[in-house]
Amino acid sequence: MGTNNQTWVSEFILLGLSSDWNTQVSLFVLFLVMYMVTMLGNCLIVLLIRLDSQLHTPMYFFLTNLSLVDVSYATSIVPQLLAHFLAEHKAIPLQSCAAQLFFSLALGGIEFVLLAVMAYDRYVAVCDPLRYSAIMHGALCARLAITSWVSGSINSLVQTAITFQLPMCTNKFIDHISCELLAVVRLACVDTSSNEVAIMVSSIVLLMTPFCLVLFSYIWIISTIVKIQSTEGRKKAFHTCASHLTVVALCYGMAIFTYIQPHSSLSVLQEKLFSLFYAILTPMLNPMIYSLRNKEVKGAWQKLLWKFSGLTSKLAT
């Protein structure tokens, strides 16, 4: 550790959402319930897809990956957030802060790429249904999923490395709910323009590029749907994409609003709320969206519940 003013700190203090004890207890209960619902919903989706052979298709393979990403993303932020609600000293060690930044950033990037992959899957299903099985074969699905995980992880590794090379001087108070990228960069006591450029490039590559691919996929999908003659056919094609489109709007909408627009136009409170939305609300809503808006998933739930009720009846007799 250096003796000059440009040195590393050994821990950070997260200021969180509120310093009022009663408010923190209320938020602890609220977010604990939401986290439990998130874990339960996503784990049930993964289990359902595993147990129902009719859901062993590319779309549900990617949905399994999405659920695993959502569970992991929420877990990278929420447990530490809950612990700090009840702690008087809201410190996080430097190494833990770096790990949290790496995992949250990696999982966010993985989700953006994965949603673009899922849009391509829906494009093939609607625009080229006769060749769907031939195009979306198992090997391609595996490669696309691996690409999502690897690209998000590499981007996060680079961003985390260059962020934690910045001298923080004596700044150790992070005005955020977690070790979020922009909040940590703001602590630096040197010029951070190169980091800001890296963040912008990363946002374009892992956020705007997948978003544009999703946009182009759905332009083709919609143009194909409007050409379908029968009303029933159009309805079926639309329902094939409705769940994914809803999730895309939630995930990309919040991320673009946070990282693409000028930082000065967002207050610190708004940044915290967007981070909370993305860390807790989106992972909690995703399994509900896919369950409530998807006939195949609803049918699989009903079949599973019917089997479970039949097994229970047999055991009772």
C-alpha contacts under 8 A as a table, 3 or more apart, distances in Angstrom:
res1	aa1	res2	aa2	distance
1	M	7	T	6.32
1	M	8	W	6.68
2	G	5	N	7.91
2	G	6	Q	7.33
2	G	7	T	5.56
2	G	8	W	7.92
3	T	7	T	7.37
4	N	7	T	6.72
5	N	169	C	5.47
5	N	170	T	7.36
6	Q	167	P	5.48
6	Q	168	M	6.63
6	Q	169	C	4.46
6	Q	170	T	7.85
6	Q	189	C	7.34
7	T	167	P	5.55
7	T	168	M	6.28
7	T	169	C	4.88
7	T	170	T	7.33
8	W	167	P	5.93
8	W	168	M	5.78
8	W	169	C	6.27
8	W	170	T	7.68
9	V	12	F	7.35
9	V	94	L	7.27
9	V	168	M	6.79
9	V	169	C	7.20
9	V	170	T	6.62
9	V	171	N	7.66
9	V	172	K	6.74
10	S	93	P	6.20
10	S	94	L	5.39
11	E	91	A	6.46
11	E	92	I	5.58
11	E	93	P	4.14
11	E	94	L	4.75
11	E	172	K	6.87
12	F	91	A	5.54
12	F	92	I	5.33
12	F	93	P	6.27
12	F	94	L	6.59
12	F	97	C	7.72
12	F	172	K	4.60
12	F	173	F	5.88
12	F	174	I	6.71
13	I	89	H	7.85
13	I	90	K	5.55
13	I	91	A	4.43
13	I	92	I	6.30
13	I	172	K	5.94
13	I	173	F	4.76
13	I	174	I	5.93
14	L	90	K	5.82
14	L	91	A	6.33
14	L	92	I	7.34
14	L	173	F	6.08
14	L	174	I	4.93
14	L	175	D	6.14
14	L	176	H	6.07
14	L	177	I	6.27
14	L	178	S	6.65
14	L	179	C	7.89
15	L	18	S	7.55
15	L	19	S	7.89
15	L	90	K	7.34
15	L	173	F	6.78
15	L	174	I	6.09
15	L	175	D	5.00
15	L	176	H	5.95
15	L	177	I	6.84
16	G	19	S	7.88
16	G	81	L	7.93
16	G	175	D	6.56
16	G	176	H	5.23
16	G	177	I	4.31
16	G	178	S	7.57
17	L	176	H	7.38
17	L	177	I	6.59
17	L	269	L	7.98
17	L	272	K	7.54
18	S	23	T	6.87
18	S	24	Q	6.51
19	S	23	T	7.85
19	S	24	Q	7.22
20	D	23	T	5.39
20	D	24	Q	6.23
21	W	24	Q	5.06
21	W	25	V	6.27
22	N	25	V	5.20
22	N	26	S	6.28
23	T	26	S	5.14
23	T	27	L	6.12
24	Q	27	L	5.03
24	Q	28	F	5.99
24	Q	85	F	5.20
24	Q	86	L	7.16
25	V	28	F	4.96
25	V	29	V	6.40
25	V	85	F	6.62
25	V	86	L	6.97
26	S	29	V	5.33
26	S	30	L	6.27
27	L	30	L	5.00
27	L	31	F	5.94
27	L	85	F	7.54
28	F	31	F	5.41
28	F	32	L	5.88
28	F	82	L	5.62
28	F	85	F	5.99
28	F	86	L	7.67
29	V	32	L	5.17
29	V	33	V	6.25
30	L	33	V	5.42
30	L	34	M	6.35
31	F	34	M	4.91
31	F	35	Y	5.90
31	F	78	V	7.75
31	F	82	L	7.34
31	F	280	I	7.69
32	L	35	Y	5.09
32	L	36	M	6.18
32	L	82	L	7.06
33	V	36	M	5.17
33	V	37	V	6.21
34	M	37	V	5.07
34	M	38	T	6.08
34	M	280	I	6.86
34	M	281	L	7.59
34	M	284	M	6.95
35	Y	38	T	4.95
35	Y	39	M	6.19
35	Y	74	A	7.34
35	Y	78	V	7.14
35	Y	280	I	6.62
35	Y	284	M	7.48
36	M	39	M	5.15
36	M	40	L	6.04
37	V	40	L	5.11
37	V	41	G	5.85
37	V	284	M	6.43
38	T	41	G	5.31
38	T	42	N	6.13
38	T	71	V	7.04
38	T	280	I	7.46
38	T	283	P	6.02
38	T	284	M	4.19
38	T	285	L	7.74
39	M	42	N	5.53
39	M	43	C	5.95
39	M	71	V	5.98
39	M	284	M	7.80
40	L	43	C	5.28
40	L	44	L	5.99
41	G	44	L	5.24
41	G	45	I	6.29
41	G	284	M	7.05
41	G	287	P	5.75
41	G	288	M	7.33
42	N	45	I	5.06
42	N	46	V	6.35
42	N	67	S	5.19
42	N	68	L	7.29
42	N	70	D	7.51
42	N	71	V	6.69
42	N	283	P	7.86
42	N	284	M	7.73
42	N	286	N	7.98
42	N	287	P	5.75
43	C	46	V	5.15
43	C	47	L	6.13
43	C	67	S	7.37
43	C	68	L	7.95
43	C	71	V	7.97
44	L	47	L	4.95
44	L	48	L	5.90
45	I	48	L	5.10
45	I	49	I	6.21
45	I	64	T	7.32
45	I	67	S	7.34
45	I	287	P	6.57
46	V	49	I	5.31
46	V	50	R	6.18
46	V	64	T	5.38
46	V	67	S	6.89
46	V	68	L	7.89
47	L	50	R	5.00
47	L	51	L	6.15
48	L	51	L	5.18
48	L	52	D	6.02
48	L	300	A	7.28
48	L	301	W	7.38
48	L	304	L	7.97
49	I	52	D	5.45
49	I	53	S	7.45
49	I	55	L	5.46
49	I	56	H	6.74
49	I	60	Y	6.76
49	I	64	T	7.38
50	R	53	S	7.31
50	R	55	L	7.80
50	R	56	H	7.51
52	D	55	L	5.64
52	D	56	H	7.25
52	D	300	A	6.71
53	S	56	H	5.27
54	Q	57	T	7.41
55	L	60	Y	6.00
55	L	296	E	7.72
55	L	297	V	7.96
56	H	60	Y	6.42
56	H	61	F	6.78
57	T	60	Y	5.51
57	T	61	F	6.15
58	P	61	F	4.92
58	P	62	F	6.27
58	P	121	D	7.41
58	P	136	M	6.72
58	P	137	H	7.79
58	P	138	G	7.55
58	P	141	C	6.54
59	M	62	F	5.39
59	M	63	L	6.25
59	M	118	M	6.77
59	M	121	D	6.69
59	M	122	R	7.75
60	Y	63	L	4.60
60	Y	64	T	6.01
61	F	64	T	5.19
61	F	65	N	6.60
61	F	141	C	7.98
62	F	65	N	5.02
62	F	66	L	6.22
62	F	114	L	7.33
62	F	118	M	6.58
62	F	141	C	7.95
62	F	145	A	7.17
63	L	66	L	4.86
63	L	67	S	6.16
64	T	67	S	5.17
64	T	68	L	6.27
65	N	68	L	5.12
65	N	69	V	6.18
65	N	145	A	7.59
66	L	69	V	5.05
66	L	70	D	6.15
66	L	111	E	6.64
66	L	114	L	7.13
67	S	70	D	5.01
67	S	71	V	6.18
67	S	283	P	7.74
67	S	286	N	7.93
67	S	287	P	7.50
68	L	71	V	5.22
68	L	72	S	6.12
69	V	72	S	5.12
69	V	73	Y	5.91
69	V	107	L	6.04
69	V	110	I	7.55
69	V	111	E	6.72
70	D	73	Y	5.11
70	D	74	A	6.14
70	D	107	L	7.97
70	D	283	P	4.98
71	V	74	A	5.39
71	V	75	T	6.13
71	V	283	P	6.99
72	S	75	T	5.02
72	S	76	S	6.14
72	S	107	L	7.38
73	Y	76	S	5.17
73	Y	77	I	6.88
73	Y	103	F	7.34
73	Y	104	S	5.71
73	Y	107	L	5.85
73	Y	108	G	7.29
73	Y	279	A	6.60
74	A	77	I	5.56
74	A	78	V	5.64
74	A	279	A	5.20
74	A	280	I	6.04
74	A	283	P	7.04
75	T	78	V	5.57
75	T	79	P	6.21
76	S	79	P	7.32
76	S	80	Q	7.83
76	S	100	Q	6.03
76	S	103	F	6.51
76	S	104	S	6.05
77	I	80	Q	5.85
77	I	81	L	6.28
77	I	100	Q	7.09
77	I	104	S	7.33
77	I	178	S	6.60
77	I	279	A	6.96
78	V	81	L	4.87
78	V	82	L	6.05
78	V	279	A	7.40
78	V	280	I	7.47
79	P	82	L	5.10
79	P	83	A	6.19
80	Q	83	A	5.09
80	Q	84	H	6.25
81	L	84	H	5.25
81	L	85	F	6.44
81	L	177	I	6.62
81	L	178	S	7.22
82	L	85	F	5.24
82	L	86	L	7.08
83	A	86	L	5.66
83	A	87	A	6.28
84	H	87	A	4.80
84	H	88	E	7.56
84	H	89	H	7.75
84	H	90	K	5.36
87	A	90	K	5.97
92	I	96	S	6.33
92	I	97	C	6.18
93	P	96	S	5.20
93	P	97	C	6.12
94	L	97	C	5.09
94	L	98	A	6.23
95	Q	98	A	5.13
95	Q	99	A	6.17
96	S	99	A	5.00
96	S	100	Q	6.04
97	C	100	Q	5.09
97	C	101	L	6.15
97	C	178	S	7.99
97	C	179	C	5.58
98	A	101	L	5.13
98	A	102	F	6.11
98	A	160	T	6.69
98	A	164	F	7.27
98	A	179	C	7.50
99	A	102	F	5.08
99	A	103	F	6.18
100	Q	103	F	5.37
100	Q	104	S	5.99
100	Q	178	S	7.82
100	Q	179	C	6.42
101	L	104	S	5.40
101	L	105	L	5.87
101	L	160	T	6.69
101	L	179	C	5.56
101	L	180	E	6.03
101	L	181	L	6.62
102	F	105	L	5.36
102	F	106	A	5.91
102	F	153	S	7.98
102	F	156	S	5.46
102	F	157	L	6.32
102	F	159	Q	7.99
102	F	160	T	5.79
103	F	106	A	5.06
103	F	107	L	5.96
103	F	156	S	7.55
104	S	107	L	5.29
104	S	108	G	6.07
105	L	108	G	5.15
105	L	109	G	6.22
105	L	152	G	7.63
105	L	156	S	5.45
105	L	181	L	7.87
106	A	109	G	5.20
106	A	110	I	6.12
106	A	149	W	7.98
106	A	152	G	4.71
106	A	153	S	4.66
106	A	154	I	7.66
106	A	155	N	6.98
106	A	156	S	4.85
106	A	157	L	7.75
107	L	110	I	4.95
107	L	111	E	6.15
107	L	149	W	7.89
107	L	152	G	6.58
107	L	153	S	7.46
108	G	111	E	5.20
108	G	112	F	6.49
108	G	152	G	7.35
109	G	112	F	5.24
109	G	113	V	6.46
109	G	148	S	7.91
109	G	151	S	7.52
109	G	152	G	4.39
109	G	153	S	7.57
109	G	155	N	7.71
109	G	156	S	7.78
109	G	206	L	5.97
109	G	207	L	7.33
110	I	113	V	5.37
110	I	114	L	5.95
110	I	148	S	5.04
110	I	149	W	5.22
110	I	150	V	7.81
110	I	151	S	6.97
110	I	152	G	4.54
110	I	153	S	7.37
111	E	114	L	4.93
111	E	115	L	6.06
111	E	148	S	7.54
112	F	115	L	5.30
112	F	116	A	6.57
112	F	206	L	6.69
112	F	207	L	6.15
112	F	210	P	6.42
112	F	211	F	7.66
112	F	251	C	7.75
112	F	252	Y	7.34
113	V	116	A	5.14
113	V	117	V	6.33
113	V	148	S	5.31
113	V	152	G	7.72
113	V	206	L	6.71
113	V	207	L	7.76
113	V	210	P	5.71
114	L	117	V	4.95
114	L	118	M	6.17
114	L	145	A	6.93
114	L	148	S	5.62
115	L	118	M	4.98
115	L	119	A	6.19
115	L	210	P	7.67
115	L	214	V	7.62
115	L	244	H	7.89
115	L	248	V	6.74
116	A	119	A	4.97
116	A	120	Y	6.37
116	A	210	P	5.18
116	A	211	F	6.81
116	A	213	L	6.18
116	A	214	V	5.22
117	V	120	Y	5.11
117	V	121	D	6.34
117	V	144	L	6.80
117	V	145	A	7.90
118	M	121	D	4.92
118	M	122	R	6.30
118	M	244	H	7.62
119	A	122	R	5.07
119	A	123	Y	6.10
119	A	213	L	7.88
119	A	214	V	5.52
119	A	217	S	6.24
119	A	218	Y	7.39
119	A	244	H	7.53
120	Y	123	Y	4.87
120	Y	124	V	6.27
120	Y	214	V	7.38
120	Y	217	S	6.29
121	D	124	V	5.31
121	D	125	A	6.23
121	D	136	M	7.25
122	R	125	A	4.93
122	R	126	V	6.12
122	R	221	I	7.93
122	R	240	T	7.37
122	R	241	C	6.43
123	Y	126	V	5.40
123	Y	127	C	5.66
123	Y	128	D	7.59
123	Y	217	S	5.74
123	Y	218	Y	7.09
123	Y	220	W	7.26
123	Y	221	I	5.77
124	V	127	C	5.31
124	V	128	D	5.02
124	V	129	P	6.36
124	V	131	R	7.98
124	V	132	Y	5.90
124	V	135	I	7.86
125	A	128	D	5.87
125	A	129	P	4.78
125	A	132	Y	5.69
126	V	129	P	5.70
126	V	221	I	6.36
126	V	224	T	7.37
126	V	225	I	7.72
126	V	237	A	6.40
127	C	220	W	7.51
127	C	221	I	6.32
127	C	224	T	6.21
128	D	131	R	5.79
128	D	132	Y	6.16
129	P	132	Y	4.92
130	L	133	S	7.67
131	R	134	A	5.25
131	R	135	I	6.07
132	Y	135	I	5.25
132	Y	136	M	5.84
133	S	136	M	5.37
133	S	137	H	5.95
134	A	137	H	5.80
135	I	140	L	7.89
136	M	140	L	6.19
136	M	141	C	6.32
137	H	140	L	5.58
137	H	141	C	6.35
138	G	141	C	5.14
138	G	142	A	6.18
139	A	142	A	5.17
139	A	143	R	6.23
140	L	143	R	5.07
140	L	144	L	6.13
141	C	144	L	5.16
141	C	145	A	6.17
142	A	145	A	5.16
142	A	146	I	6.10
143	R	146	I	5.10
143	R	147	T	6.03
144	L	147	T	5.04
144	L	148	S	6.34
145	A	148	S	5.14
145	A	149	W	6.49
146	I	149	W	5.18
146	I	150	V	6.00
147	T	150	V	5.20
147	T	151	S	5.86
148	S	151	S	5.49
148	S	152	G	6.22
149	W	152	G	5.48
149	W	153	S	6.15
150	V	153	S	5.14
150	V	154	I	6.08
151	S	154	I	5.30
151	S	155	N	6.19
152	G	155	N	5.34
152	G	156	S	6.20
152	G	206	L	7.49
153	S	156	S	5.13
153	S	157	L	6.11
154	I	157	L	5.08
154	I	158	V	6.33
155	N	158	V	5.32
155	N	159	Q	6.22
155	N	202	S	7.09
156	S	159	Q	5.08
156	S	160	T	5.88
157	L	160	T	5.26
157	L	161	A	6.07
158	V	161	A	5.22
158	V	162	I	6.31
159	Q	162	I	5.44
159	Q	163	T	6.00
159	Q	198	A	7.54
159	Q	199	I	7.46
160	T	163	T	5.13
160	T	164	F	6.15
161	A	164	F	5.52
161	A	165	Q	6.34
162	I	165	Q	5.22
162	I	166	L	7.00
162	I	195	N	7.28
163	T	166	L	5.72
163	T	181	L	7.76
163	T	184	V	7.52
163	T	185	V	6.29
163	T	195	N	7.11
164	F	167	P	7.73
166	L	185	V	7.79
166	L	188	A	5.95
166	L	189	C	7.99
166	L	190	V	7.51
167	P	188	A	5.69
167	P	189	C	6.32
167	P	190	V	7.07
168	M	171	N	5.56
168	M	172	K	7.40
168	M	187	L	5.70
168	M	188	A	4.47
168	M	189	C	5.66
169	C	188	A	7.12
169	C	189	C	6.08
171	N	187	L	5.77
171	N	188	A	7.51
172	K	187	L	7.20
173	F	187	L	7.90
174	I	178	S	7.94
174	I	179	C	7.38
174	I	183	A	6.27
174	I	184	V	6.68
174	I	187	L	7.42
175	D	183	A	6.83
175	D	268	V	7.35
176	H	179	C	7.21
176	H	180	E	7.25
176	H	183	A	6.62
176	H	268	V	7.52
176	H	271	E	7.92
176	H	272	K	5.90
177	I	180	E	7.94
177	I	272	K	6.34
177	I	275	S	7.96
177	I	276	L	8.00
179	C	183	A	6.87
179	C	184	V	6.28
180	E	183	A	5.36
180	E	184	V	6.18
181	L	184	V	5.39
181	L	185	V	6.25
182	L	185	V	5.14
182	L	186	R	6.22
183	A	186	R	5.31
183	A	187	L	7.05
184	V	187	L	5.46
184	V	188	A	7.53
185	V	188	A	5.71
185	V	192	T	7.19
185	V	195	N	7.67
188	A	191	D	7.64
188	A	192	T	7.22
191	D	194	S	7.86
192	T	195	N	5.20
192	T	196	E	6.25
193	S	196	E	4.98
193	S	197	V	6.21
194	S	197	V	5.06
194	S	198	A	6.23
195	N	198	A	4.95
195	N	199	I	6.13
196	E	199	I	5.02
196	E	200	M	6.16
197	V	200	M	5.05
197	V	201	V	6.13
198	A	201	V	5.11
198	A	202	S	6.01
199	I	202	S	5.02
199	I	203	S	6.03
200	M	203	S	4.97
200	M	204	I	6.24
200	M	259	Y	7.79
200	M	260	I	7.38
201	V	204	I	5.13
201	V	205	V	6.17
202	S	205	V	5.12
202	S	206	L	5.85
202	S	207	L	7.54
203	S	206	L	5.47
203	S	207	L	4.94
203	S	208	M	6.41
203	S	259	Y	6.96
203	S	260	I	7.14
204	I	207	L	5.47
204	I	208	M	4.65
204	I	209	T	5.97
205	V	208	M	6.26
205	V	209	T	5.36
205	V	210	P	7.65
206	L	209	T	6.14
206	L	210	P	6.35
207	L	210	P	5.69
207	L	211	F	6.09
207	L	252	Y	7.53
207	L	255	A	7.84
207	L	256	I	7.50
208	M	211	F	4.84
208	M	212	C	6.00
208	M	256	I	7.93
209	T	212	C	5.16
209	T	213	L	6.32
210	P	213	L	4.99
210	P	214	V	6.16
211	F	214	V	5.04
211	F	215	L	6.11
211	F	252	Y	7.07
212	C	215	L	4.87
212	C	216	F	6.10
213	L	216	F	5.21
213	L	217	S	6.02
214	V	217	S	5.06
214	V	218	Y	6.21
215	L	218	Y	5.29
215	L	219	I	6.22
216	F	219	I	5.02
216	F	220	W	6.39
217	S	220	W	5.34
217	S	221	I	6.14
218	Y	221	I	4.64
218	Y	222	I	5.85
219	I	222	I	5.30
219	I	223	S	6.13
220	W	223	S	5.11
220	W	224	T	6.13
221	I	224	T	5.13
221	I	225	I	6.14
222	I	225	I	4.95
222	I	226	V	6.22
223	S	226	V	5.49
223	S	227	K	6.66
224	T	227	K	5.33
224	T	228	I	6.83
225	I	228	I	5.37
225	I	234	R	5.62
225	I	237	A	6.56
225	I	238	F	7.32
226	V	229	Q	7.88
226	V	234	R	7.08
228	I	231	T	7.73
228	I	233	G	6.49
228	I	234	R	5.89
229	Q	233	G	7.37
229	Q	234	R	7.61
230	S	233	G	5.17
230	S	234	R	6.40
231	T	234	R	5.16
231	T	235	K	6.15
232	E	235	K	5.06
232	E	236	K	6.13
233	G	236	K	5.13
233	G	237	A	6.17
234	R	237	A	5.15
234	R	238	F	6.10
235	K	238	F	5.13
235	K	239	H	6.15
236	K	239	H	5.20
236	K	240	T	6.29
237	A	240	T	5.14
237	A	241	C	6.98
238	F	241	C	5.46
238	F	242	A	5.99
239	H	242	A	5.00
239	H	243	S	7.42
239	H	293	R	7.54
239	H	294	N	7.10
240	T	243	S	7.52
240	T	294	N	7.65
241	C	244	H	5.50
241	C	245	L	6.06
242	A	245	L	5.17
242	A	246	T	6.25
242	A	293	R	7.13
243	S	246	T	5.26
243	S	247	V	6.43
243	S	289	I	5.98
243	S	290	Y	5.50
243	S	293	R	5.84
243	S	294	N	6.77
244	H	247	V	5.18
244	H	248	V	6.10
244	H	290	Y	7.73
245	L	248	V	5.01
245	L	249	A	6.22
246	T	249	A	5.23
246	T	250	L	6.45
246	T	289	I	7.59
247	V	250	L	5.14
247	V	251	C	6.15
247	V	286	N	6.40
247	V	289	I	7.54
248	V	251	C	5.31
248	V	252	Y	5.76
248	V	253	G	7.65
249	A	252	Y	5.71
249	A	253	G	5.40
250	L	253	G	5.40
250	L	254	M	6.38
250	L	282	T	6.92
251	C	254	M	5.74
251	C	255	A	6.36
251	C	278	Y	7.13
251	C	282	T	7.05
252	Y	255	A	5.14
252	Y	256	I	5.85
253	G	256	I	5.47
253	G	257	F	6.14
254	M	257	F	5.16
254	M	258	T	6.19
254	M	274	F	6.50
254	M	278	Y	7.12
255	A	258	T	5.12
255	A	259	Y	6.01
255	A	260	I	7.81
256	I	259	Y	5.40
256	I	260	I	5.11
256	I	261	Q	7.16
257	F	260	I	6.13
257	F	261	Q	6.02
258	T	261	Q	6.62
258	T	263	H	7.78
258	T	266	L	7.73
258	T	271	E	6.84
258	T	274	F	7.15
259	Y	262	P	7.84
259	Y	263	H	7.47
261	Q	265	S	7.53
262	P	265	S	5.76
262	P	266	L	7.62
263	H	266	L	5.64
264	S	267	S	7.29
266	L	270	Q	6.08
266	L	271	E	6.60
267	S	270	Q	5.15
267	S	271	E	6.41
268	V	271	E	5.09
268	V	272	K	6.30
269	L	272	K	5.08
269	L	273	L	6.21
270	Q	273	L	5.07
270	Q	274	F	6.11
271	E	274	F	5.19
271	E	275	S	6.15
272	K	275	S	5.11
272	K	276	L	6.18
273	L	276	L	5.01
273	L	277	F	6.07
274	F	277	F	4.97
274	F	278	Y	6.17
275	S	278	Y	5.15
275	S	279	A	5.92
276	L	279	A	5.05
276	L	280	I	5.73
276	L	281	L	7.13
277	F	280	I	5.61
277	F	281	L	4.85
277	F	282	T	6.21
278	Y	281	L	6.07
278	Y	282	T	5.26
278	Y	283	P	7.32
279	A	282	T	6.68
279	A	283	P	6.81
280	I	283	P	5.79
280	I	284	M	6.20
281	L	284	M	5.11
281	L	285	L	6.07
282	T	285	L	5.14
282	T	286	N	6.08
283	P	286	N	5.43
283	P	287	P	7.53
284	M	287	P	6.71
284	M	288	M	7.35
285	L	288	M	5.14
285	L	289	I	6.05
286	N	289	I	5.15
286	N	290	Y	6.31
287	P	290	Y	5.16
287	P	291	S	5.97
288	M	291	S	5.02
288	M	292	L	5.86
289	I	292	L	5.38
289	I	293	R	5.76
289	I	294	N	7.88
290	Y	293	R	5.58
290	Y	294	N	5.58
290	Y	297	V	7.14
291	S	294	N	5.63
291	S	295	K	7.90
291	S	297	V	5.52
291	S	298	K	5.75
292	L	295	K	7.83
292	L	298	K	6.77
294	N	297	V	5.48
294	N	298	K	6.21
295	K	298	K	5.05
295	K	299	G	5.93
296	E	299	G	5.06
296	E	300	A	6.14
297	V	300	A	4.99
297	V	301	W	6.17
298	K	301	W	5.09
298	K	302	Q	6.24
299	G	302	Q	5.12
299	G	303	K	6.15
300	A	303	K	5.07
300	A	304	L	6.06
301	W	304	L	5.10
301	W	305	L	6.06
302	Q	305	L	5.13
302	Q	306	W	6.00
303	K	306	W	5.07
303	K	307	K	6.22
304	L	307	K	5.15
304	L	308	F	6.13
305	L	308	F	4.93
305	L	309	S	6.00
306	W	309	S	5.16
306	W	310	G	6.10
307	K	310	G	5.08
307	K	311	L	6.13
308	F	311	L	5.09
308	F	312	T	6.13
309	S	312	T	5.01
309	S	313	S	6.15
310	G	313	S	5.12
310	G	314	K	6.31
311	L	314	K	5.15
311	L	315	L	6.28
312	T	315	L	5.16
312	T	316	A	6.13
313	S	316	A	5.07
313	S	317	T	6.35
314	K	317	T	5.29
